[in-house]
Amino acid sequence: MNYIVKNTYLLTIENLSKDATGQASCGNKLFSVHGALPGELVRVKTFRKKLNTYQASLMNILRQSTVRVNPHCLHFNICSGCNLQHMPYGFQLNFKLNSLKNLIKEAALDFDRAISVIKEEQVGYRLKARLAMKWVTKKEKVVIGFRERGSGYITDSSTCSVLHERLQKIVFKLPALVEQTSVKNAAPQIEVVTDERIVAIILRHLKPLTSDDLTKLLAFCQEFEVDIYLQNGGPETVSKIGEVTQMYYEVAGCQLKFSPNSFIQVNRDINNRMVNIVLEEMNLNPEDCVIDFFCGLGNFSIPLAKHAKKVLGIEFDSDMVKLANENAANNKCRNATFIKSDLYKSEIGLDSICLSDYNKIILDPPRSGAAVLISQLNLEAASLLIYVSCNASTLMNDAKILICKYGYEISNVFLLDMFPQTIHFETIMVFKK
Ligand SMILES: C[S@@+](CC[C@H](N)C(=O)[O-])C[C@H]1O[C@@H](n2cnc3c(N)ncnc32)[C@H](O)[C@@H]1O
């Protein structure tokens, strides 16, 4: 990354990059401009050179694209949380669909059928968010928000339209609360989560809180009906203060409990659609045995267990394994069991499990994919494998391994718009042999 002299340029935007910035060239220089659309004539100011491309911010638009819409968030130009708010929703979906199709083409995967696009609410969908916080002496206040685009600063936010409305009501009251405490300049992060009944917050603090701080936090909780947790170190240090209520969400007729620091799919409606698609594609009969790799708290395993002979969920986080076992019991799924294992280890150590007993597989790894797992284990016995991915690039790499190593064919692909207004999406790829 090079730091550069800031210059202004007049550019015609030629196309959109993979991360939805407008791309343009001028002489032998390449530019990437957040918030600019193809066909637009724009004045920009460069702020950084990354690889061979100048990153530039939009100063004004001299000729506007006919598809441009007004971003609904007033922080869109600086906040890195969303990148697509200047596009109509249909345009956003097309952008994501084309990205997925291009990746499939670049990976030379054999799939030329239509990809189903699944969409729900465009705003107010996010049930969980981690926001940065900082006391800014110059502003004499605590600021809260996602990071600014292209800088380490925190966007001084007063609104965020993708957050669930219950979270929107609480989040922007938090800076004033933290300002009243002794940790106002030692509280770098806050997590907010809702199950649509309860809101919980996890306050990360770098210094101990005083009893006066605790009184203020508890008074806030009472006034706004919020559960509060503190975190003074890694995730294992999260602890509640005062009374808290158990959080639950519903999916495919099951009720799953979770903790504020558990992984949950952030978009409830899309998650429901996603789990139902998996159920339909699995087409389970009472003899089927399923492994759910990266199972979390049982989001797929428990609905699947209702239709299968047995389901085994495998997950790294022991708190999630504990929750998954409790969720299985609460939903009367005696045929679902969960075990802890690190599926990224070079020696996965699942020797005690007879993989050939399992004829159907689901895997839903983190962004880095599942190459280690699928290269190491023998998944030969599975006639059907459903891969759920939040990163289509790693999915393509893993798809190539699945096809070459096991002879699978891709039978169906779905794009789920789990994160409207951003470039991110979820993909379901169904492999059969
Ligand atoms: C994308 S989430 C999916 C969770 C679940 N399938 C769901 O739908 O809620 C990925 C899961 O992988 C787990 N995970 C991360 N690293 C892991 C590892 N090395 N081994 C096993 N599981 C891991 C995370 O704790 C998380 O629960």
The ligand as a MOL file (V3000), in Angstrom:
LIG
                    3D

  0  0  0     0  0            999 V3000
M  V30 BEGIN CTAB
M  V30 COUNTS 27 29 0 0 0
M  V30 BEGIN ATOM
M  V30 1 C -20.8980 -20.0030 9.3960 0
M  V30 2 S -21.0230 -20.6140 11.0270 0 CHG=1
M  V30 3 C -22.3150 -21.7790 10.8050 0
M  V30 4 C -22.9860 -22.2650 12.0470 0
M  V30 5 C -24.3010 -23.0270 11.8470 0
M  V30 6 N -24.2410 -23.9530 10.7480 0
M  V30 7 C -25.4440 -22.0700 11.6590 0
M  V30 8 O -26.0830 -22.0900 10.5990 0
M  V30 9 O -25.7520 -21.3020 12.5940 0 CHG=-1
M  V30 10 C -19.5800 -21.5270 11.1670 0
M  V30 11 C -19.4130 -22.3090 12.4390 0
M  V30 12 O -18.1270 -22.9380 12.3790 0
M  V30 13 C -17.5750 -22.9540 13.6680 0
M  V30 14 N -16.1230 -23.0910 13.5220 0
M  V30 15 C -15.2110 -22.1170 13.3170 0
M  V30 16 N -13.9730 -22.6320 13.2520 0
M  V30 17 C -14.1070 -23.9630 13.4070 0
M  V30 18 C -13.1900 -25.0410 13.4340 0
M  V30 19 N -11.8860 -24.8210 13.3220 0
M  V30 20 N -13.6580 -26.2920 13.5980 0
M  V30 21 C -14.9810 -26.5130 13.7400 0
M  V30 22 N -15.9090 -25.5370 13.7410 0
M  V30 23 C -15.4740 -24.2760 13.5730 0
M  V30 24 C -18.0200 -21.6380 14.2800 0
M  V30 25 O -17.9650 -21.6970 15.6980 0
M  V30 26 C -19.4340 -21.4950 13.7210 0
M  V30 27 O -20.3640 -22.0610 14.6010 0
M  V30 END ATOM
M  V30 BEGIN BOND
M  V30 1 1 1 2
M  V30 2 1 2 3
M  V30 3 1 2 10
M  V30 4 1 3 4
M  V30 5 1 4 5
M  V30 6 1 5 6
M  V30 7 1 5 7
M  V30 8 2 7 8
M  V30 9 1 7 9
M  V30 10 1 10 11
M  V30 11 1 11 12
M  V30 12 1 11 26
M  V30 13 1 12 13
M  V30 14 1 13 14
M  V30 15 1 13 24
M  V30 16 1 14 15
M  V30 17 1 14 23
M  V30 18 2 15 16
M  V30 19 1 16 17
M  V30 20 1 17 18
M  V30 21 2 17 23
M  V30 22 1 18 19
M  V30 23 2 18 20
M  V30 24 1 20 21
M  V30 25 2 21 22
M  V30 26 1 22 23
M  V30 27 1 24 25
M  V30 28 1 24 26
M  V30 29 1 26 27
M  V30 END BOND
M  V30 END CTAB
M  END
